[in-house]
Every structure is written in structure tokens, then in C-alpha cells.
């Protein structure tokens, strides 16, 4: 098995194809909107970033979860430290962002599998020592995934992207 494909129980994790960007954009936007994760709803400026999968693929690596029926059920952006999509990862680190699972993929381990795929990519990167991430305080289900996979809180790295927003929490996994 190569690093671009990872079979799971009833889905596969692999690199996103350009033809899938629009579908993943909508999955990501719906996940954030439906879960109430955007402070300004449909008017939130971050929604444009969530939907711009092509830009994410240009500066990072976009992974998708594909069901046995070929339907996209989730995705995530993996970024090497210091790259355009890395908010909190520096040299010797990687991070993942914009983890989203469609309603059809929830409860099936899709989110955890996407996180594990990012960790595997980091482990395969020479000199990468840890994986970092930022998350909203309200993302309790995601926090449980991260903690179950061995990530620990790094409150000293918490940050605020915009003064009017609450701080983002950070986690790290030594690899």
C-alpha cells in the first residue's frame, strides 16, 4: 500500500483529486455551519477559506475520506511547518486544519482516520518531530478524537487569529 491510499472498514483515505474540490468545499462549509462553528454564520469570512479547497491543495495537501460507494465523506488539510497553510507549526513540525466529516460519515471513525493519516504523513517526513493543531473551545467531539490519539493540550501556544474572536486552543503530538 502506498501513502496516498489507506483502506478503512468501509472507506478509504487518499489525496483529494481536483474534480473533488467543489464537493469537499461544501462538506467542509456544511460541517462548520451546521455545527455552529462560525461566529458569523453564512457571513463569516472564514467560510470563504473553508470553501477554497483548490488554494489549500496548492499550498498543502488535502486528504479525503471516500466511502465504499465512491462518495466523499470527509476531508482535512495537512501542512508542513512554515508553509502557507501552517498557522501554529514551525520548523520540524506539521499541522492539520479544516478537518470536516459529512453527516453520512459521522460515527464511523472517519475523523480519527483522517487525523491518523496526517500523523502518518508527518512521521514519513524527515526531521518532523511533532504534529500541531488549533481548535475552537466548542469542538468537544474533535477534542475527544485528538486526546484519544495521544494529542495533548499546549495552552502556552493558544492564539487568537482576530481580536474579536475567542482564542483557539492548541494541541500537539510528539512523533
Phi, psi and omega in degrees: 000134178271180184280355181267349182228135178220108180284137175245190183305309181220025177205166180235142174256130179203172176294141178289147174261150182305323181294346181263355185302316182296320179293315179295324177303316182288322176301313182295312180300315181296318180299314181291318180291310184295331179271003178068034185265000178248121185301329184247021176054224181298341180267003183291128180296336179292339179301322178297319179295317179300324183277346184270069183295325179299318178294321178297319180292330178291323185252358181209205177233126179257125178251147178232155170255128183239125179292166180302334179274002180089358181278135175292134180233004177176171179193168181202155175250127178255133181225134174287149178305137179084353179280170184301331182264002179271116177271321187238351180270132177249203179302138179074015181225166173223168175210163172234154185217162171055041174294126181214138178233130177294157180305325180292342182258354184286145180080008182246004181085013183294313180301313180297321180295321177295319177296314179301322179296322177294318178298318178299319179296319179296316179298329181278355181265118180303131177085356179278124185253339182202161176244134180240162174203157172245147182209155176278150179301328183282355184272057186300320180296320178294320179301320179298319177299309183301313182294321178298329180271003174101000177291146177236150178295141176233074186301335178293345180256000178304148184208164181237114181291329179220138185304330183278357181253153176292156181296150173271139177274151179238151177228159179215148175230120174285134183242000000 
